[in-house]
Amino acid sequence: MITSIVLIKTSVDQIPEIAEKIAALEGVSEVYSITGAHDLIAMVRVAKHDDLADVIPGRISKIPGVASTETHIAFRTYSQHDLEAAFAIGLDA
């Protein structure tokens, strides 16, 4: 699974509507409304690198009101859930 973090600038008067449209796209797992230089962050999870092109420039960027995107591809995923599972290996309840 390939995970990418997509920073999105939008028309500020349409942030909720644009976020809902992005969240409904296949390959998008979450969308966050944020503060700062960008308006939204979308988490995109796909099977192949080629699929990123279908989701990000192919669908997200074409939603009316999306002004620009900046994509970051994750090398590895670290989460509290993963750490707890790793430390629990071999322990009996």
N, C-alpha and C positions, 0 to 999 in steps of 0.2 A: 504494500500500500504506500503510495506517495502522498505526502501531506504538504500542502502549501498554504501560506498565510498571505492573503491578498488585502492590501491596504487600498481603500477606495475613497475617492473624492466624488461628492455628489452635489446636486442642487439641494441646498440646505432646507428649503421649504418642502422637500419631498423625501426626506430621509426615511421615515417609517414605511412609506409605500415602496420605495426602492429596496429597502432591507427585506421586506416580505417577498418581493419578486425574486431577489437573489436567493433567499432561503429556500424557495420552492424549486430551485434548479437541481437536477440530478448531479451528484458529485459535491454539492455544498452541504456540509454537515452543520455548521453554525454560522450565524452572522451577529456581530456585536456592533452596537452604536457606541462610538467612543468620543473622547475629547482630544483636542490637539490638531495637528495639521491635516489629518484625514477624518472622514466622517464615519466610515464603517470598516470593520475587519471581517473578512469571510474566511472560514476554514474550508479548504477544498481538499477532499480525499479521493484519489482515483487509483486505478490499478496500474496504469502505464503513463510515462511522461507525455506521450502523444495525446493522452486524454486531457491533459492540462490545457492544451491549445483549444480543444473543443469547449471546455468549460469557461476559461477565463476570457480570452479575446473573442471566442466564438459565441458566448452567451452573456456573460456578466457585462462585458464592455459595450454590448449592443442594447442594453436596457436603457430606455430613455431616461435622462437625468444623471447617468453615470458619466462623470467628466474625465476621470483617469483612474488607472489602477497601477499598483506597484506590487510585484509578486516576489515572495521569498519562499524558497523550497527548503523544507526541513531535512537535515541529514539523519537525525535521530530524534526519537521522542522520549522524553523523561517525564514521568508523572508520579505523583504520590501513590497512586494505585499500583503502578509498576514496582515502585520501591517496596511497598508493603508486601506484595506477592513474592518478591525476591528474598526478603528477609524471613518469610514464613516457610520457605522450602525446607523440608526435613523436620519441621516442628510438629509434634503431635498436640492436639488440643486437650 
